[in-house]
Amino acid sequence: MSATTRRQTAVKQWGNSAGVRIPREVLEESKIKLDDVLEIVTASNGTIILKKQGQKKFSDIVKPLVDTRGWKFDREDANER
């Protein structure tokens, strides 16, 4: 059985939602990287568990609405409109 480490963090306003900052040490220990997808499991006693979902990245799940490959912004063209 592995040792449990306890840390504290605060819940803060983030737009219309709430956010929690995950300390760097926790990310390193849990091998969580930016854009990893986490499953949130809640229990009736208020316990929250974050589970890393395999190797999926946020960018693998959410695709761009428009294909912008090969697209170049032309400021002069935009100003003419």
Secondary structure as a PSIPRED ss2 file (coil, helix, strand):
# PSIPRED VFORMAT (PSIPRED V4.0)

   1 M C   1.000  0.000  0.000
   2 S C   1.000  0.000  0.000
   3 A C   1.000  0.000  0.000
   4 T C   1.000  0.000  0.000
   5 T C   1.000  0.000  0.000
   6 R C   1.000  0.000  0.000
   7 R C   1.000  0.000  0.000
   8 Q C   1.000  0.000  0.000
   9 T C   1.000  0.000  0.000
  10 A C   1.000  0.000  0.000
  11 V E   0.000  0.000  1.000
  12 K E   0.000  0.000  1.000
  13 Q E   0.000  0.000  1.000
  14 W E   0.000  0.000  1.000
  15 G C   1.000  0.000  0.000
  16 N C   1.000  0.000  0.000
  17 S E   0.000  0.000  1.000
  18 A E   0.000  0.000  1.000
  19 G E   0.000  0.000  1.000
  20 V E   0.000  0.000  1.000
  21 R C   1.000  0.000  0.000
  22 I C   1.000  0.000  0.000
  23 P C   1.000  0.000  0.000
  24 R H   0.000  1.000  0.000
  25 E H   0.000  1.000  0.000
  26 V H   0.000  1.000  0.000
  27 L H   0.000  1.000  0.000
  28 E H   0.000  1.000  0.000
  29 E H   0.000  1.000  0.000
  30 S H   0.000  1.000  0.000
  31 K C   1.000  0.000  0.000
  32 I C   1.000  0.000  0.000
  33 K C   1.000  0.000  0.000
  34 L C   1.000  0.000  0.000
  35 D C   1.000  0.000  0.000
  36 D E   0.000  0.000  1.000
  37 V E   0.000  0.000  1.000
  38 L E   0.000  0.000  1.000
  39 E E   0.000  0.000  1.000
  40 I E   0.000  0.000  1.000
  41 V E   0.000  0.000  1.000
  42 T E   0.000  0.000  1.000
  43 A C   1.000  0.000  0.000
  44 S C   1.000  0.000  0.000
  45 N C   1.000  0.000  0.000
  46 G C   1.000  0.000  0.000
  47 T C   1.000  0.000  0.000
  48 I E   0.000  0.000  1.000
  49 I E   0.000  0.000  1.000
  50 L E   0.000  0.000  1.000
  51 K E   0.000  0.000  1.000
  52 K E   0.000  0.000  1.000
  53 Q E   0.000  0.000  1.000
  54 G E   0.000  0.000  1.000
  55 Q E   0.000  0.000  1.000
  56 K E   0.000  0.000  1.000
  57 K E   0.000  0.000  1.000
  58 F H   0.000  1.000  0.000
  59 S H   0.000  1.000  0.000
  60 D H   0.000  1.000  0.000
  61 I H   0.000  1.000  0.000
  62 V C   1.000  0.000  0.000
  63 K C   1.000  0.000  0.000
  64 P C   1.000  0.000  0.000
  65 L C   1.000  0.000  0.000
  66 V C   1.000  0.000  0.000
  67 D C   1.000  0.000  0.000
  68 T C   1.000  0.000  0.000
  69 R C   1.000  0.000  0.000
  70 G C   1.000  0.000  0.000
  71 W C   1.000  0.000  0.000
  72 K C   1.000  0.000  0.000
  73 F C   1.000  0.000  0.000
  74 D C   1.000  0.000  0.000
  75 R H   0.000  1.000  0.000
  76 E H   0.000  1.000  0.000
  77 D H   0.000  1.000  0.000
  78 A H   0.000  1.000  0.000
  79 N H   0.000  1.000  0.000
  80 E H   0.000  1.000  0.000
  81 R C   1.000  0.000  0.000
